[in-house]
Amino acid sequence: MTAAVETGLWQLDTTRSVIAVSHVTMWGMVTVKGEFNGLTGEGEVRPDGTVSGAVTLDAASLDTKHKKRDEHLRSADFFDVEHHPTLVFAVRDAVFRQSGVVEVEGQLTVRGVSRPQTATVKVTESSADAIALTTEFTVDREQFGMGWNRLGMMRGLTTVTSTLRFTRASA
């Protein structure tokens, strides 16, 4: 598949999009997985080939299927949702490659801290009315002020995976 993506405005299809995280804990013995249930997003592909857009996550919507852990993740030890209710990935540049691959440069903002973030994105669907993208990248949570690590339980990077489907926005 080529990465031919139609120009125009695109809106995230929240019913067919998923953003998940996983992190190895308990000294490497357990992988905690969760999904964000609250997400929004939009994008624009301009005639000159430049791309802009953003995906916003409701930090309180992370669901790991463990109520007490989810409450702790919402606390000041991690996402601090009271003061920082959203996480945002804003696209700064995108370069379309062969075989449906897009190199994306963006800015990830978590807990009010913004850092550059790159991702290699695969275009899995591209038509006049829909675009679907998949990616996986890692994040160092300590760079965003989430250094909680009781007894050294949490080491390494957090893996973020996403399947995002956008539909053409109405004019």
NORWOSUL-V214096 format. One record per run of one state. SS is the DSSP state (~ for helix, > for strand, _ for the rest). FROM is the first residue (numbers start at 1). TO is the last residue. If there is no record, write none. Layout:
BEGIN
ss:SS from:FROM to:TO
ss:SS from:FROM to:TO
END
This chain:
BEGIN
ss:_ from:1 to:7
ss:> from:8 to:12
ss:_ from:13 to:13
ss:~ from:14 to:16
ss:_ from:17 to:17
ss:> from:18 to:25
ss:~ from:26 to:28
ss:_ from:29 to:29
ss:> from:30 to:36
ss:_ from:37 to:38
ss:> from:39 to:45
ss:_ from:46 to:50
ss:> from:51 to:58
ss:~ from:59 to:61
ss:> from:62 to:63
ss:_ from:64 to:66
ss:~ from:67 to:74
ss:_ from:75 to:85
ss:> from:86 to:96
ss:_ from:97 to:97
ss:~ from:98 to:100
ss:> from:101 to:110
ss:_ from:111 to:112
ss:> from:113 to:126
ss:_ from:127 to:129
ss:> from:130 to:139
ss:_ from:140 to:140
ss:~ from:141 to:144
ss:_ from:145 to:149
ss:~ from:150 to:152
ss:_ from:153 to:157
ss:> from:158 to:168
ss:_ from:169 to:171
END
